[in-house]
């Protein structure tokens, strides 16, 4: 029976009882407005754990003042229905004041992997991500936590944080889930009008082109990324934030594709910023 709680103490009480009974806990942290991408994480958690916990919390700490916190889509009723249909045991849905009470002044920060890619254009973003995920891990006490590869830099950063801070949690990355036409599923796709939705396909087309270049033997990161930028520029509504190749573990720029490589793009379609990527082992 699915339960929804809004207080940290309520969540802890339920999870502590599970732990006493020897149940394993799989955790999927989200900002809500759930879709098939989130449910792919839930299904994996369901396969690998006795209990599944989903958090739904639009985290104000990871939004800059000029970003879309207020208009970020929310639909708790639909989210709850999806969770119920997919076997979730507990939803943690705190309010901001519960997560960040008066006087809150403790943060989890990181250097290195947060500097490139989304860290350049969203400088406070990953401090907010690391802080809230750390808090949610402390609340949910999971054995395993599940993150989508669409947010590949975030996945890399969470893996690093867990390793650096000796957290006894297995971090599991799950593949990107796409629409039938290739667009990566994202809550922000809701912002696109009909014309922008068509234009947004330039992201997945460019990712596919990049993959093919690598499969055909391209190993020069600059040549690869220049070709991807050129392809994005064929779409008039697209404005490039970045198109880069980095080491997946360190998120440092590379000259030559070697080891585990993240090739990532961020593109504005109108005023909506979308991301996509592929990870390849060379």
Beta strands, then each sheet from edge to edge (+ up, - down):
strand 1: 3-5
strand 2: 25-30
strand 3: 51-56
strand 4: 90-92
strand 5: 144-148
strand 6: 170-174
strand 7: 238-247
strand 8: 260-269
strand 9: 272-281
sheet 1: 1+ 4+ 3+ 2+ 5+ 6+
sheet 2: 7+ 8- 9+
end
